[in-house]
């Protein structure tokens, strides 16, 4: 409006997580005035883990992020490395020069949170694997490998992301792929996730819907929100996630939410599905989620997504996470426009807003 306030409820979904939500919110609020959902934001709903001792991996203020989300007992990769210096052996310059004394009093780790890609991948991969194989006591001698292993909460599944370079860069999805491959090679078993959070997880889109409906109430909207418009530049996370959530909404309308999530490509672990109702705090007025793909980031019109023919779509390389089965129709955007401004104008036109 004339005062610079948003007339329509908007949230900003980003798979970034290596920063404080408040810092990201300030950054975007100064530019756009948006409410921000980082990849890890929905973890505040996973209260059954908040009292456990959790190993946190990533970069930036991961310990502070975990505490802000409600986790009371947190151990960082660096703290674990210092407690058990003989575990991190790839970098010769970081190996201890003398045999360190035995570690005592270090807490048993009860779960793992993967916030985002770390800086020293070899260190995080080694220590996380050690924790999983030792059931949270990496200093102990290896006995039988426990399975199921400790619960893992992972945020941000993007295999690639677009920065200043001409081609996409490795994202946290690439790190997860490495961890899964190592665990499978060492144990012969699949790495399992308690939950996968961030785009394209329906848990994240449901959380976004919840916040949008909260905004609408505060703005005095009388009519219920029927449609969501999801704008993004990445077919494998933005479009896939919006279409997957749209599939979930369609199933919900038929009062088959549980069957719908399991019948569609893998939305989240069974343990995470319960959070799709956000503790019953999200009403069911929304009927659809329309995906709008813009050409100003990962996607270029001549690139990732072929024309809407089955033969061409099947040739698309699936960059999504292992646990999200590839359905070619889910990477086909409802609309393709040049940029965000065009996407907003399209949504306004569809809703007959002036």
TIKE-472648 format. One record per residue (C-alpha): residue in one letter; y, x, z. Coordinates in steps of 0.02 Angstrom, whole numbers, padded with zeros to 5 digits, always signed. Example, Ala and Ser with C-alpha at 12.3 -4.5 7.8 and 13.67 -1.06 7.14 Angstrom:
2
a-00225+00615+00390;s-00053+00684+00357;
***
This chain:
354
x+00000+00000+00000;x+00182+00051+00005;x+00157+00134+00174;x+00018+00245+00111;x-00119+00150+00202;x-00284+00114+00118;x-00299-00067+00062;x-00487-00054+00038;x-00612+00019+00164;x-00663+00193+00108;x-00774+00329+00182;x-00801+00504+00115;x-00982+00559+00110;x-01010+00745+00097;x-01166+00849+00118;x-01058+00985+00191;x-01105+01018+00371;x-01049+01196+00411;x-00889+01136+00493;x-00832+01021+00631;x-00815+00840+00580;x-00641+00838+00655;x-00587+00987+00549;x-00656+00909+00389;x-00577+00743+00434;x-00407+00824+00460;x-00423+00915+00295;x-00464+00757+00197;x-00351+00643+00297;x-00201+00750+00253;x-00245+00730+00069;x-00320+00556+00059;x-00327+00472+00228;x-00516+00451+00226;x-00647+00428+00360;x-00773+00569+00342;x-00962+00569+00357;x-01035+00743+00356;x-01219+00772+00317;x-01260+00782+00503;x-01153+00636+00565;x-01297+00509+00578;x-01391+00626+00697;x-01295+00547+00840;x-01414+00400+00818;x-01568+00505+00856;x-01547+00493+01043;x-01731+00523+01082;x-01700+00706+01041;x-01535+00726+01133;x-01616+00785+01295;x-01737+00906+01211;x-01709+01092+01189;x-01669+01106+01004;x-01658+01261+00894;x-01509+01243+00777;x-01492+01335+00611;x-01350+01347+00485;x-01180+01428+00489;x-01013+01385+00564;x-00999+01298+00734;x-01179+01233+00736;x-01191+01237+00926;x-01030+01140+00947;x-01081+01018+00812;x-01246+00986+00901;x-01160+00956+01067;x-01034+00838+00987;x-01178+00738+00913;x-01255+00715+01085;x-01381+00857+01097;x-01377+00928+01272;x-01488+01083+01260;x-01460+01193+01108;x-01523+01366+01057;x-01450+01456+00907;x-01544+01570+00788;x-01437+01715+00849;x-01479+01679+01032;x-01663+01673+00988;x-01650+01836+00891;x-01567+01922+01038;x-01698+01856+01158;x-01841+01915+01046;x-01772+02063+00946;x-01943+02113+00879;x-01954+01953+00776;x-01815+01995+00652;x-01882+02146+00556;x-01826+02133+00374;x-01658+02221+00395;x-01701+02397+00452;x-01528+02423+00525;x-01554+02277+00646;x-01722+02330+00711;x-01719+02387+00894;x-01721+02576+00913;x-01825+02564+01071;x-01956+02442+01130;x-01860+02306+01224;x-01919+02239+01392;x-02016+02074+01392;x-01909+01918+01380;x-01914+01804+01532;x-01836+01637+01571;x-01804+01586+01391;x-01827+01397+01369;x-01969+01323+01267;x-01900+01252+01106;x-01945+01069+01076;x-01874+01036+00904;x-01773+01106+00759;x-01610+01049+00680;x-01569+01120+00508;x-01383+01091+00484;x-01360+01188+00322;x-01395+01349+00230;x-01382+01501+00345;x-01306+01669+00302;x-01459+01779+00333;x-01598+01677+00255;x-01735+01800+00299;x-01691+01793+00484;x-01686+01603+00492;x-01843+01581+00388;x-01939+01703+00498;x-01881+01636+00666;x-01899+01451+00621;x-02075+01487+00559;x-02112+01582+00720;x-02054+01434+00823;x-02161+01310+00725;x-02317+01419+00731;x-02298+01453+00918;x-02256+01274+00968;x-02085+01329+01030;x-02133+01491+01119;x-02107+01628+00988;x-02134+01769+01113;x-02312+01716+01151;x-02467+01777+01061;x-02517+01665+00917;x-02661+01549+00961;x-02716+01400+00858;x-02576+01340+00745;x-02515+01172+00813;x-02511+01025+00693;x-02416+00915+00685;x-02284+01046+00720;x-02124+01023+00818;x-02005+00889+00750;x-01880+00946+00619;x-01716+00856+00581;x-01642+00920+00418;x-01469+00886+00348;x-01410+00907+00168;x-01547+00917+00038;x-01439+00973-00109;x-01534+01102-00210;x-01372+01156-00296;x-01187+01129-00273;x-01033+01165-00377;x-00906+01295-00319;x-00785+01404-00417;x-00923+01487-00517;x-00963+01423-00691;x-01138+01373-00640;x-01201+01283-00482;x-01241+01382-00324;x-01393+01373-00209;x-01379+01237-00077;x-01474+01194+00081;x-01607+01109-00023;x-01652+01280-00090;x-01670+01347+00087;x-01781+01199+00132;x-01887+01234-00020;x-01912+01413+00039;x-01958+01357+00215;x-02082+01227+00150;x-02163+01354+00034;x-02181+01485+00171;x-02254+01362+00295;x-02377+01293+00167;x-02431+01468+00114;x-02455+01527+00293;x-02540+01374+00366;x-02612+01282+00216;x-02522+01124+00275;x-02365+01030+00226;x-02205+01052+00323;x-02156+00881+00390;x-01983+00813+00432;x-01943+00691+00570;x-01793+00642+00466;x-01697+00698+00312;x-01512+00659+00330;x-01368+00668+00207;x-01362+00611+00027;x-01474+00541-00046;x-01553+00475+00116;x-01531+00286+00140;x-01499+00324+00324;x-01335+00405+00273;x-01285+00264+00155;x-01326+00135+00289;x-01216+00230+00410;x-01076+00231+00280;x-01094+00043+00258;x-01081+00021+00446;x-00916+00118+00452;x-00847+00027+00300;x-00881-00141+00381;x-00798-00079+00541;x-00643-00032+00439;x-00642-00203+00355;x-00643-00290+00524;x-00499-00181+00587;x-00400-00219+00428;x-00425-00405+00455;x-00537-00440+00308;x-00602-00618+00314;x-00723-00617+00167;x-00885-00519+00192;x-00911-00361+00090;x-01039-00396-00047;x-01035-00237-00152;x-01018-00052-00116;x-00960+00072-00248;x-01026+00250-00229;x-00931+00381-00328;x-00998+00557-00353;x-01026+00702-00473;x-01207+00746-00435;x-01341+00638-00519;x-01478+00705-00405;x-01391+00665-00241;x-01243+00547-00269;x-01317+00435-00404;x-01496+00448-00342;x-01441+00407-00164;x-01333+00259-00214;x-01470+00186-00324;x-01602+00216-00191;x-01494+00125-00064;x-01465-00014-00189;x-01655-00030-00201;x-01663-00040-00012;x-01530-00177-00010;x-01624-00279-00140;x-01782-00266-00036;x-01687-00314+00121;x-01625-00473+00037;x-01807-00525+00019;x-01838-00496+00205;x-01956-00354+00162;x-01855-00207+00226;x-02003-00110+00292;x-02108-00140+00137;x-01960-00105+00026;x-01924+00066+00098;x-02105+00116+00082;x-02121+00040-00090;x-01973+00132-00160;x-01963+00322-00179;x-01976+00405-00009;x-01819+00358+00088;x-01851+00448+00250;x-01992+00481+00370;x-02069+00327+00452;x-01985+00381+00614;x-01814+00379+00530;x-01833+00208+00449;x-01794+00123+00613;x-01617+00194+00604;x-01581+00103+00442;x-01530-00047+00547;x-01413+00063+00651;x-01474-00018+00809;x-01438-00189+00735;x-01254-00148+00726;x-01239-00168+00537;x-01230-00344+00463;x-01322-00388+00304;x-01182-00455+00195;x-01190-00311+00070;x-01296-00357-00080;x-01282-00205-00194;x-01224-00025-00208;x-01155+00022-00380;x-01165+00205-00431;x-01018+00282-00525;x-01041+00457-00596;x-00888+00565-00629;x-00880+00715-00746;x-00778+00834-00639;x-00913+00927-00543;x-01099+00960-00560;x-01119+00833-00700;x-01050+00859-00875;x-01069+00727-01010;x-01175+00845-01115;x-01281+00899-00967;x-01395+00838-00829;x-01429+00656-00867;x-01496+00610-01040;x-01457+00446-01125;x-01542+00293-01054;x-01705+00305-01146;x-01868+00330-01054;x-01922+00474-01165;x-01764+00573-01132;x-01754+00530-00948;x-01928+00594-00917;x-01869+00765-00976;x-01740+00775-00837;x-01779+00913-00712;x-01786+00833-00540;x-01678+00931-00418;x-01709+00810-00275;x-01807+00848-00118;x-01996+00854-00115;x-02007+00698-00006;x-01905+00592-00126;x-02022+00549-00269;x-01939+00555-00439;x-01902+00388-00521;x-01805+00417-00684;x-01709+00255-00664;x-01632+00315-00501;x-01533+00455-00585;x-01456+00335-00711;x-01282+00290-00651;x-01221+00112-00660;x-01063+00182-00739;x-01004+00352-00803;x-00816+00388-00801;x-00709+00542-00819;x-00641+00562-00642;x-00616+00481-00472;x-00458+00391-00527;x-00554+00307-00667;x-00691+00261-00543;x-00567+00178-00426;x-00488+00083-00570;x-00661+00026-00624;x-00702-00040-00450;x-00536-00130-00440;x-00566-00210-00608;x-00743-00265-00560;x-00676-00344-00399;x-00522-00421-00482;x-00406-00324-00367;x-00229-00289-00424;
***
